[in-house]
Amino acid sequence: MRPKLLLATNNAGKVKEFRSLLAGIPFDLVTPKELGITMAVEETGTTYRENARLKACVLAVQNGLLTLADDSGLEVAALHGAPGVLSARYAGENASNDERIAYLLSKLKDVPPEKRSARFYCVIAIAKPDGTVQFCDGECKGTITIKTSGANGFGYDPVFYLPEFGKTMAEIPADVKNQISHRAIAAQKAKKLLLKMAE
């Protein structure tokens, strides 16, 4: 029986991405939903690191399982780093992806293309049931487009333009995204940590 690694998310897009990013580790990836665990962790932190630690530690201690949580966001230079840790709640608590994107673009309507630089940033926390936690991070730089383009990915991917590819994050294939995204870079570091833990 392989040990379980609990992913502290029920976001289908994120779960799919993590299953691909962490392929090859000697753990069975499970979600709270699959185990019948209610996820009721308030993201009260003011940084990605605090939020990732909160989610990972609470679930690890409660359920006695090694737990991986991430917190990530989009930071736009012209908006002084906003939406940042509030990326998922930027347009309101229950806003859809489309509403969040529309709200972001409305905030940038008077900002010229050369001043729309942005980055995606991700922190992954891996917590043990005893409450000890280790962190990995990753970033991906780009700019914000004027309109959406592409149907892959999720979140702000359709407006996050990657100059070196000449495409948005939502236009590049998943296998490419899983090498260059902020979450991919953080996950590569997390994978090394998990392999060490399994030795």
SVG drawing of the C-alpha trace seen along z (x, -y; Angstrom):
<svg xmlns="http://www.w3.org/2000/svg" viewBox="-21 -55 37 57">
<polyline fill="none" stroke="black" stroke-width="0.4" points="0.0,0.0 1.4,-3.3 1.2,-6.2 -1.4,-8.9 -0.7,-12.5 -3.7,-14.7 -4.1,-17.6 -5.8,-20.5 -8.1,-21.5 -11.3,-20.3 -10.7,-22.6 -10.9,-20.2 -8.5,-22.2 -5.9,-22.4 -6.3,-18.7 -5.8,-17.6 -2.7,-19.9 -1.2,-18.5 -1.8,-14.9 0.2,-15.6 2.9,-17.7 3.6,-15.2 3.4,-12.1 6.0,-9.6 6.1,-10.3 5.6,-7.2 2.3,-8.5 -1.3,-8.1 -2.8,-11.6 -6.2,-12.0 -8.6,-15.0 -10.7,-16.0 -13.8,-15.2 -12.6,-11.7 -12.0,-11.0 -15.3,-12.7 -13.4,-15.4 -15.0,-18.8 -12.6,-21.6 -13.4,-24.5 -10.1,-26.3 -10.5,-30.1 -7.7,-31.7 -7.0,-34.5 -3.4,-34.9 -2.0,-38.1 0.6,-36.2 0.6,-33.2 2.9,-31.4 0.6,-32.0 -2.5,-30.7 -0.7,-27.7 0.6,-26.8 -2.9,-27.3 -4.5,-24.9 -1.8,-22.3 -1.3,-22.2 -5.0,-22.2 -5.8,-19.3 -2.6,-17.4 -3.2,-17.6 -7.0,-16.9 -6.6,-13.8 -3.2,-12.4 -2.1,-12.6 0.9,-14.2 -0.8,-17.2 0.1,-19.5 -1.5,-22.9 -0.8,-25.8 -1.7,-29.4 -1.1,-31.4 -2.1,-34.6 -1.7,-37.1 0.3,-40.3 -0.1,-43.2 2.5,-45.9 0.2,-48.7 -2.2,-47.7 0.6,-47.8 0.7,-44.0 -3.1,-43.4 -5.1,-41.2 -2.3,-39.1 -3.6,-36.9 -7.1,-38.1 -6.9,-36.8 -9.7,-34.2 -12.0,-36.7 -11.0,-39.8 -14.4,-40.4 -16.4,-39.2 -16.6,-35.9 -18.6,-33.9 -17.5,-35.5 -16.9,-33.2 -13.6,-33.1 -15.2,-35.3 -16.3,-37.8 -12.9,-38.0 -11.2,-38.5 -13.7,-41.2 -13.2,-43.0 -9.4,-42.8 -9.5,-44.1 -11.8,-47.0 -9.2,-48.1 -6.6,-48.1 -8.6,-49.8 -6.5,-52.9 -3.2,-51.2 -1.1,-51.0 0.3,-47.5 3.9,-48.3 2.8,-49.0 0.8,-45.8 3.5,-43.6 2.5,-40.9 3.5,-37.7 1.9,-34.5 3.3,-33.5 2.8,-30.2 3.8,-28.9 3.4,-25.2 3.3,-24.0 3.9,-20.4 2.7,-19.6 3.2,-16.5 0.5,-15.4 2.9,-16.7 2.5,-20.2 5.9,-20.6 5.8,-22.3 8.2,-22.9 7.7,-25.4 8.5,-25.6 7.8,-28.6 7.7,-29.5 6.9,-32.4 6.1,-33.0 6.3,-36.4 4.2,-37.9 1.8,-40.7 -1.9,-41.2 -3.7,-41.3 -6.6,-43.6 -9.0,-40.7 -9.2,-37.0 -7.7,-34.3 -7.5,-30.5 -9.6,-27.8 -7.0,-25.8 -6.1,-26.3 -8.3,-28.1 -8.4,-31.3 -6.6,-34.3 -4.8,-32.1 -6.7,-33.6 -5.4,-37.1 -1.9,-36.2 0.4,-36.7 3.8,-34.9 6.0,-37.0 8.5,-34.2 5.6,-32.0 3.6,-34.8 0.5,-33.2 -1.5,-33.5 -1.3,-30.8 -4.6,-29.5 -3.3,-29.0 -0.2,-26.9 -0.6,-23.1 -0.9,-21.6 2.4,-19.8 4.2,-23.1 2.3,-24.9 3.3,-22.1 7.0,-23.0 6.9,-26.8 4.0,-27.9 4.5,-29.2 2.7,-26.1 4.9,-23.8 8.1,-25.4 7.0,-25.2 5.8,-21.6 9.1,-20.5 10.7,-21.6 7.9,-19.9 8.5,-16.7 12.1,-16.6 11.1,-17.1 8.4,-14.4 10.9,-11.9 13.3,-12.6 10.5,-12.1 9.7,-8.7 13.3,-7.4"/>
</svg>
